[in-house]
């Protein structure tokens, strides 16, 4: 019997969540329809226990098996990356380079022509 975890996230934009999921390895399928799809919930069908990104007042909560928490951390990191890039590109910045360190930190170099 696996334990279920509810992880509160600051992810609010479903389009950026989809981009973040696209960045990660494709060992899953995103299912839009299903239980509570009208509320905006996102089902991520995976090999083994699935992941539900449930819409809440403050954004999305990840409902998953405890052994999926590492995947959720990666997803939240990629979401933050996508959100930062979208915000900065809207302000006129372009990505000059990207560096991913061994422990997973991401360093972006951005430029803006004035």
Phi and psi in degrees as a GROMACS rama.xvg file:
@    title "Ramachandran Plot"
@    xaxis  label "Phi"
@    yaxis  label "Psi"
@TYPE xy
-93.4849  152.89  UNK-2
-88.5345  144.988  UNK-3
-104.354  136.862  UNK-4
-117.83  145.102  UNK-5
-113.95  116.352  UNK-6
-111.884  116.238  UNK-7
-77.1402  131.776  UNK-8
-122.831  171.877  UNK-9
-104.644  18.5612  UNK-10
-77.1943  126.745  UNK-11
-125.395  -22.1304  UNK-12
-102.497  112.902  UNK-13
-63.2275  -30.7432  UNK-14
-66.1604  -39.5715  UNK-15
-71.561  -31.9099  UNK-16
-62.8227  -43.1888  UNK-17
-62.9925  -41.905  UNK-18
-62.3816  -41.7754  UNK-19
-63.736  -40.6414  UNK-20
-64.2648  -36.2524  UNK-21
-64.8942  -30.705  UNK-22
-69.102  -29.5376  UNK-23
-82.9672  166.34  UNK-24
-60.4437  144.788  UNK-25
-89.8048  64.2381  UNK-26
-103.763  29.1042  UNK-27
-155.859  173.376  UNK-28
-135.364  132.749  UNK-29
-86.131  126.248  UNK-30
-114.896  114.052  UNK-31
-78.5045  -41.1536  UNK-32
-81.2652  170.67  UNK-33
124.283  -166.33  UNK-34
-57.7054  127.058  UNK-35
60.5467  28.7454  UNK-36
-64.5963  -29.7929  UNK-37
-66.781  -23.8958  UNK-38
-79.6328  -14.4953  UNK-39
102.896  8.93472  UNK-40
-65.087  149.514  UNK-41
-122.014  121.796  UNK-42
-94.2156  132.438  UNK-43
-115.505  104.985  UNK-44
-82.9731  118.12  UNK-45
-122.102  165.831  UNK-46
-70.839  118.981  UNK-47
93.5457  -149.438  UNK-48
-63.4364  136.793  UNK-49
-83.1547  172.997  UNK-50
-124.366  134.314  UNK-51
-115.9  126.438  UNK-52
-101.389  102.405  UNK-53
-96.1239  127.764  UNK-54
-65.951  132.432  UNK-55
-129.892  -177.524  UNK-56
-61.5436  -37.8253  UNK-57
-98.6847  1.40096  UNK-58
145.876  -133.139  UNK-59
-120.398  137.578  UNK-60
-104.62  137.7  UNK-61
-91.4697  121.778  UNK-62
-109.821  116.754  UNK-63
-158.467  170.251  UNK-64
-67.3909  149.293  UNK-65
-56.7855  -31.7877  UNK-66
-75.3629  -0.854963  UNK-67
-98.5241  0.577693  UNK-68
-64.1958  -32.1931  UNK-69
-63.7857  -42.5238  UNK-70
-61.8116  -40.8217  UNK-71
-64.2353  -39.444  UNK-72
-61.2661  -42.5545  UNK-73
-63.482  -41.6385  UNK-74
-62.2849  -44.3492  UNK-75
-63.6511  -38.9583  UNK-76
-63.4148  -45.7128  UNK-77
-67.1679  -33.1776  UNK-78
-63.374  -46.3016  UNK-79
-60.9208  -40.221  UNK-80
-60.3513  -49.8034  UNK-81
-64.2443  -40.1478  UNK-82
-66.257  -42.6286  UNK-83
-63.2657  -45.7293  UNK-84
-61.4205  -43.9866  UNK-85
-62.5479  -43.631  UNK-86
-65.0822  -45.1585  UNK-87
-70.0562  -37.4717  UNK-88
-66.0072  -32.8934  UNK-89
-66.9618  -23.9806  UNK-90
-92.3659  4.54558  UNK-91
98.0352  7.02658  UNK-92
-85.0162  151.148  UNK-93
-124.465  149.073  UNK-94
-76.5288  120.337  UNK-95
-92.265  -43.4124  UNK-96
-157.624  160.466  UNK-97
-137.699  134.261  UNK-98
-131.33  127.896  UNK-99
-111.697  118.589  UNK-100
-77.6691  166.05  UNK-101
-59.018  -38.3687  UNK-102
-82.6715  1.97016  UNK-103
105.092  -5.48959  UNK-104
-67.1341  143.005  UNK-105
-114.774  128.514  UNK-106
-114.512  124.7  UNK-107
-110.333  138.956  UNK-108
-112.778  121.389  UNK-109
-118.751  153.369  UNK-110
-131.928  149.61  UNK-111
-136.106  125.299  UNK-112
-83.9527  132.677  UNK-113
